Amino acid sequence: MASQAIFLLLLAHFIGQVPEINAKIPAVIVFGDSTVDSGNNNEISTVLKSNFEPYGRDFPGGKPTGRFCNGRLATDFLSEAFGIKPAIPPYLDPAYDISEFATGVCFASAGTGFDNATSDVLSVIPLWKELEYYKEYQDQLRKYLDNEKANQLLSKALHLISIGTNDFLENYYVSSSTSSQYSVGEYQNFLIGIATDFINQLYQLGARKIAITGLPPMGCLPLERTTNILFGSNCIEEYNNVAKDFNKKLQGSIMKLTKEHDGIQLVLANIYDILSEMIDNPNSFGFEDVEKACCGTGYIEMGYICNRTNLFTCSDANKYMFWDSFHPTEKTNSIVADYLFKNYFSQFNDR
């Protein structure tokens, strides 16, 4: 309880330090994978779900929502920081309708990637289908608001994309068919091409404020450390170097797109640096463990093996950077959201 109180005080301090944003953001529209999926996988036939305890135990009401976290996601905190609402609903959840989606909606699907082959691994929603749902949403929005108001909302809304880790950790590094077809550099370029095309399509559909997060230090995820047990369970630096190189290439593509598209406000909201800082300096963020996760033993548990019967799950997730072996805790998400808001989104304007 004391740790929870300290966390809330720190969060209140962070929010109080947020610079005033130069644009009114009326909605946060989310695409991507499990880092931002607020529950869409609940509604599809896949084994990759988290709509059971102890997931969601720190979410308001203690409800497991399908978020791969003990509480809220970074996108939820961002929505709240923009003064919109404290949680972003999943598009496929029948409990919500366009009246809720008009101020923010999530199309993300845990386990997906840029590459269609990645979404096939666990039978989740591919990125192209997320875009189709977005088009469907636009039609609903125009009926709900009228064309002019809907177009204005879409042009001012933040469109946030968080995706790509699964392409490497679920696909490239475990699938001989993918790794034999591409070198690492070629696969990076292939994914960058898909990302570029996706952003182009969002722009053609009226999006003007777009952020893409790039890759995290994926070699430091607890599950990857576990596979590296023969080498002291250290971070797999090869994977981290691939992530940094990918982000550099993505930044180059973003600079090119910015020159090509009039009126676009496009940023690489780079999460790599803030997550690396947490890993390198855990005490500065109030973490006691950044190597193992809270759920279960902290080494391998995710999804159905992170469940309420696991006796090893920690009592205070705020001491941990990771909730399960692949996903951050609510506390980590809140810090990431605060960092992104201050360093990237305060630059948006209403031009």
FITOR-429510 format. One line per 5 residues: their letters; for each residue z, y, x of C-alpha. Coordinates in nm, 4 decimals. Layout:
A) Z Y X  ...;
//
This chain:
MASQA) 0.0000 0.0000 0.0000  0.0827 0.2378 0.2843  -0.2537 0.1683 0.4473  -0.4295 0.2304 0.1149  -0.2510 0.5646 0.0767;
IFLLL) -0.3465 0.6717 0.4286  -0.7086 0.5747 0.3617  -0.7174 0.7838 0.0433  -0.5729 1.0831 0.2275  -0.8327 1.0486 0.5032;
LAHFI) -1.1109 1.0191 0.2465  -0.9885 1.3305 0.0676  -0.9906 1.5094 0.4019  -1.3472 1.3958 0.4748  -1.4680 1.5133 0.1341;
GQVPE) -1.2967 1.8461 0.1859  -1.4896 1.8925 0.5096  -1.8337 1.8264 0.3572  -2.0683 2.1220 0.4056  -2.2210 2.2777 0.0990;
INAKI) -2.5589 2.1255 0.0315  -2.8564 2.3569 -0.0137  -3.0123 2.1585 -0.2965  -2.8995 2.0251 -0.6297  -2.9477 1.6477 -0.6286;
PAVIV) -2.9598 1.5291 -0.9926  -2.9856 1.1564 -0.9179  -2.9670 0.8991 -0.6390  -3.2393 0.6339 -0.6636  -3.1814 0.3304 -0.4423;
FGDST) -3.4092 0.0663 -0.2919  -3.3206 -0.2082 -0.0481  -3.1064 -0.5123 0.0188  -2.7427 -0.6260 -0.0054  -2.6143 -0.3150 0.1726;
VDSGN) -2.6986 -0.1220 -0.1464  -2.7451 -0.3833 -0.4225  -2.4963 -0.2885 -0.6952  -2.5569 -0.6031 -0.9003  -2.9265 -0.6761 -0.9563;
NNEIS) -2.8952 -1.0254 -0.8085  -2.6554 -1.1098 -1.0914  -2.9556 -1.1126 -1.3224  -3.1965 -1.3312 -1.1222  -3.2058 -1.6970 -1.0239;
TVLKS) -3.0778 -1.6997 -0.6665  -2.7834 -1.8463 -0.4785  -2.7204 -1.5087 -0.3159  -2.4618 -1.3559 -0.5489  -2.1225 -1.1896 -0.5224;
NFEPY) -2.0161 -1.1483 -0.8862  -1.6894 -1.3340 -0.8383  -1.3510 -1.2757 -0.6759  -1.2461 -1.1648 -0.4217  -1.5607 -0.9451 -0.4158;
GRDFP) -1.4837 -0.6228 -0.5979  -1.1077 -0.6603 -0.5744  -1.0755 -0.2936 -0.4694  -1.3481 -0.1680 -0.7041  -1.2113 0.0422 -0.9939;
GGKPT) -1.0629 -0.2076 -1.2367  -1.0689 -0.4837 -0.9724  -1.4003 -0.6043 -1.1077  -1.6520 -0.8122 -0.9092  -1.9780 -0.6319 -0.9890;
GRFCN) -2.2275 -0.8058 -0.7639  -2.1724 -0.5608 -0.4793  -2.1301 -0.7442 -0.1494  -1.8098 -0.5589 -0.0756  -1.4434 -0.5390 -0.1684;
GRLAT) -1.5172 -0.2086 -0.3432  -1.7811 0.0604 -0.3552  -2.0995 0.0914 -0.1503  -2.2102 0.3845 0.0637  -2.4588 0.4820 -0.2077;
DFLSE) -2.1751 0.5020 -0.4621  -1.9842 0.7383 -0.2344  -2.2972 0.9474 -0.1806  -2.3522 0.9789 -0.5546  -1.9946 1.1000 -0.5918;
AFGIK) -2.0345 1.3443 -0.3018  -2.3363 1.4969 -0.4753  -2.1157 1.5493 -0.7798  -2.3091 1.3018 -0.9931  -2.1054 0.9874 -1.0681;
PAIPP) -1.8782 0.7486 -0.8757  -2.0983 0.4375 -0.8966  -2.4721 0.3688 -0.9223  -2.5671 0.1034 -1.1818  -2.8127 -0.1807 -1.1162;
YLDPA) -3.1416 -0.1517 -1.3018  -3.1441 -0.5108 -1.4269  -2.7964 -0.4999 -1.5820  -2.8431 -0.4971 -1.9627  -2.5117 -0.3131 -2.0018;
YDISE) -2.6861 0.0081 -1.8897  -2.9807 0.2039 -2.0242  -3.1917 0.5054 -1.9360  -2.9138 0.7481 -2.0309  -2.7133 0.6111 -1.7332;
FATGV) -3.0149 0.5523 -1.5085  -3.1314 0.9129 -1.5443  -2.8559 1.0234 -1.3044  -2.8929 0.7366 -1.0608  -3.0197 0.3813 -1.0507;
CFASA) -3.0348 0.0925 -0.8054  -3.3366 -0.1365 -0.7656  -3.2060 -0.3147 -0.4542  -3.1762 -0.6912 -0.4200  -2.9485 -0.8689 -0.1737;
GTGFD) -3.1416 -1.0835 0.0727  -3.4711 -0.8986 0.0500  -3.6728 -0.7305 0.3235  -3.9893 -0.5391 0.3975  -4.1693 -0.8709 0.4510;
NATSD) -4.2418 -1.0711 0.1335  -4.1613 -1.3861 0.3301  -3.8035 -1.2602 0.3710  -3.7463 -1.2291 -0.0030  -3.8852 -1.5819 -0.0462;
VLSVI) -3.6083 -1.7313 0.1710  -3.3440 -1.6964 -0.1014  -3.5719 -1.6246 -0.4002  -3.4735 -1.2602 -0.4417  -3.6606 -0.9489 -0.5524;
PLWKE) -3.9331 -0.8445 -0.3046  -3.9732 -0.4793 -0.2147  -4.3037 -0.4503 -0.4021  -4.1252 -0.5621 -0.7184  -3.8571 -0.2973 -0.6662;
LEYYK) -4.1397 -0.0436 -0.6706  -4.2772 -0.1930 -0.9928  -3.9327 -0.1555 -1.1524  -3.9306 0.2064 -1.0330  -4.2613 0.2720 -1.2084;
EYQDQ) -4.1195 0.1149 -1.5238  -3.8139 0.3373 -1.4873  -4.0359 0.6440 -1.4582  -4.2021 0.5577 -1.7900  -3.8602 0.5253 -1.9536;
LRKYL) -3.7470 0.8522 -1.7989  -4.0477 1.0424 -1.9328  -3.9820 0.9133 -2.2828  -3.6157 1.0070 -2.2499  -3.6554 1.3569 -2.0986;
DNEKA) -4.0267 1.4477 -2.1491  -4.2860 1.4650 -1.8741  -4.1977 1.8002 -1.7223  -3.8223 1.7376 -1.7003  -3.8727 1.3854 -1.5705;
NQLLS) -4.1124 1.5008 -1.2986  -3.8699 1.7731 -1.1952  -3.5823 1.5254 -1.1754  -3.7861 1.2809 -0.9683  -3.8906 1.5523 -0.7246;
KALHL) -3.5301 1.6640 -0.6736  -3.3646 1.3200 -0.6718  -3.2647 1.1533 -0.3463  -3.4652 0.8350 -0.2947  -3.2707 0.6211 -0.0482;
ISIGT) -3.4011 0.3069 0.1232  -3.1730 0.0626 0.3100  -3.3562 -0.2488 0.4225  -3.4829 -0.4436 0.7237  -3.1931 -0.6408 0.8716;
NDFLE) -3.2799 -0.9548 0.6749  -3.6340 -0.9466 0.8088  -3.4942 -1.0269 1.1520  -3.1752 -1.2249 1.0858  -3.2983 -1.4315 0.7881;
NYYVS) -3.6626 -1.4512 0.8805  -3.7909 -1.3695 1.2288  -3.5101 -1.5243 1.4332  -3.4797 -1.8376 1.2172  -3.8395 -1.9000 1.1092;
SSTSS) -4.0743 -2.0499 1.3647  -4.3713 -1.9639 1.1421  -4.2919 -1.5909 1.1648  -4.1875 -1.5803 1.5302  -4.4941 -1.7811 1.6320;
QYSVG) -4.7200 -1.5420 1.4437  -4.5766 -1.2202 1.5883  -4.4096 -1.0998 1.9038  -4.0967 -0.8918 1.8347  -4.2908 -0.5717 1.8946;
EYQNF) -4.5743 -0.6820 1.6680  -4.3294 -0.7747 1.3932  -4.1606 -0.4364 1.4235  -4.4983 -0.2687 1.3848  -4.5802 -0.4898 1.0861;
LIGIA) -4.2565 -0.3860 0.9134  -4.3066 -0.0190 1.0026  -4.6476 -0.0399 0.8368  -4.4888 -0.1704 0.5162  -4.2202 0.0998 0.5305;
TDFIN) -4.4852 0.3679 0.5772  -4.6886 0.2392 0.2847  -4.3771 0.2250 0.0660  -4.2893 0.5870 0.1448  -4.6492 0.6906 0.0790;
QLYQL) -4.6322 0.5260 -0.2628  -4.3003 0.6951 -0.3448  -4.4577 1.0285 -0.2559  -4.7596 0.9594 -0.4758  -4.5195 0.8787 -0.7596;
GARKI) -4.3510 1.2174 -0.7266  -4.0617 1.1574 -0.4857  -4.0048 1.4432 -0.2430  -3.6550 1.3850 -0.1003  -3.6598 1.0485 0.0768;
AITGL) -3.4174 0.8936 0.3249  -3.4463 0.5606 0.5054  -3.1501 0.4284 0.7012  -3.3158 0.2192 0.9685  -3.1430 -0.0830 1.1203;
PPMGC) -2.7730 -0.1170 1.2080  -2.6352 -0.2751 1.5289  -2.7144 -0.6116 1.3742  -2.6125 -0.8085 1.6811  -2.2515 -0.7072 1.6152;
LPLER) -2.2234 -0.8517 1.2652  -1.9413 -1.1105 1.2599  -2.1838 -1.3912 1.1723  -2.4008 -1.3089 1.4736  -2.0955 -1.2913 1.7012;
TTNIL) -2.0019 -1.6382 1.5725  -2.3401 -1.7795 1.6740  -2.2763 -1.6284 2.0178  -1.9454 -1.8138 2.0615  -2.0506 -1.9747 2.3898;
FGSNC) -2.0766 -1.6257 2.5369  -1.7389 -1.4975 2.4259  -1.8449 -1.4005 2.0721  -1.9761 -1.0711 2.2038  -2.2422 -0.8712 2.0246;
IEEYN) -2.5920 -1.0090 2.0707  -2.7428 -0.7197 2.2615  -3.0969 -0.8508 2.2218  -3.0677 -0.7933 1.8478  -2.9146 -0.4487 1.8954;
NVAKD) -3.1948 -0.3488 2.1306  -3.4504 -0.4636 1.8732  -3.2755 -0.2478 1.6128  -3.2758 0.0596 1.8380  -3.6410 0.0102 1.9254;
FNKKL) -3.7302 -0.0359 1.5579  -3.5478 0.2851 1.4652  -3.7323 0.4751 1.7373  -4.0668 0.3542 1.6028  -3.9583 0.4356 1.2476;
QGSIM) -3.8693 0.7898 1.3536  -4.2198 0.8300 1.4937  -4.3698 0.7174 1.1645  -4.1445 0.9581 0.9735  -4.2565 1.2523 1.1883;
KLTKE) -4.6184 1.1625 1.1167  -4.5587 1.1298 0.7420  -4.3785 1.4635 0.7330  -4.6861 1.6341 0.8768  -4.9196 1.4570 0.6348;
HDGIQ) -4.7363 1.5235 0.3076  -4.6876 1.8738 0.1771  -4.3396 1.9388 0.0400  -4.1860 1.6109 0.1516  -3.8290 1.6129 0.2842;
LVLAN) -3.8111 1.2841 0.4706  -3.5342 1.1791 0.7079  -3.4303 0.8789 0.9112  -3.0643 0.8725 0.8062  -2.9729 0.6740 1.1148;
IYDIL) -2.6710 0.4511 1.0514  -2.6880 0.2825 1.3908  -2.4905 0.5455 1.5808  -2.1959 0.5803 1.3417  -2.1571 0.2021 1.3096;
SEMID) -2.1727 0.1630 1.6883  -1.9065 0.4291 1.7246  -1.6781 0.2380 1.4875  -1.7316 -0.0813 1.6879  -1.6691 0.0912 2.0224;
NPNSF) -1.3731 0.3033 1.9063  -1.2075 0.1217 1.6161  -0.8719 0.2949 1.6512  -1.0332 0.6340 1.5937  -1.1300 0.5152 1.2461;
GFEDV) -0.8080 0.3310 1.1678  -0.9525 -0.0180 1.2111  -0.7541 -0.3042 1.3597  -1.0436 -0.5515 1.3692  -1.4159 -0.4846 1.4014;
EKACC) -1.5151 -0.8315 1.5236  -1.4020 -1.0546 1.2377  -1.4336 -0.9935 0.8643  -1.1584 -0.9711 0.6048  -1.2796 -1.2579 0.3858;
GTGYI) -1.1799 -1.6087 0.4903  -1.1666 -1.6797 0.8601  -1.3880 -1.3757 0.9163  -1.6471 -1.5716 1.1112  -1.8966 -1.7240 0.8680;
EMGYI) -1.7899 -1.6514 0.5091  -2.0384 -1.4744 0.2825  -2.1443 -1.5235 -0.0778  -2.0078 -1.8403 -0.2362  -1.8021 -1.9366 0.0698;
CNRTN) -1.6212 -1.6030 0.0429  -1.4233 -1.6963 -0.2664  -1.0779 -1.6584 -0.4204  -0.9639 -2.0035 -0.3051  -0.9987 -1.9152 0.0633;
LFTCS) -0.6405 -1.8835 0.1888  -0.7327 -1.6886 0.5019  -0.8631 -1.3722 0.3333  -0.6801 -1.0627 0.4563  -0.4476 -0.8656 0.2299;
DANKY) -0.5627 -0.5188 0.3419  -0.9380 -0.4716 0.3821  -0.8917 -0.1159 0.5121  -0.7884 -0.2597 0.8482  -1.1280 -0.4264 0.8820;
MFWDS) -1.4742 -0.2868 0.9426  -1.6371 -0.5875 0.7750  -1.5565 -0.7408 0.4388  -1.7505 -1.0641 0.4836  -1.9447 -1.1913 0.7831;
FHPTE) -2.2449 -0.9729 0.7008  -2.1269 -0.6726 0.4975  -1.8992 -0.3734 0.5549  -1.5761 -0.2953 0.3747  -1.5426 -0.0122 0.1260;
KTNSI) -1.3684 0.1921 0.3937  -1.6640 0.1508 0.6294  -1.9019 0.2435 0.3477  -1.7050 0.5612 0.2761  -1.7201 0.6673 0.6422;
VADYL) -2.0939 0.5959 0.6619  -2.1581 0.7946 0.3423  -1.9578 1.0891 0.4730  -2.1514 1.0802 0.8014  -2.4906 1.0649 0.6279;
FKNYF) -2.4007 1.3437 0.3879  -2.2861 1.5813 0.6603  -2.5537 1.5043 0.9162  -2.8655 1.4451 0.7080  -2.8446 1.5332 0.3413;
SQFND) -2.6952 1.8803 0.3756  -3.0316 1.9857 0.5196  -3.2170 1.9184 0.1943  -3.3235 2.2256 -0.0007  -3.4930 2.3116 -0.3297;
R) -3.8234 2.4289 -0.1882;
//
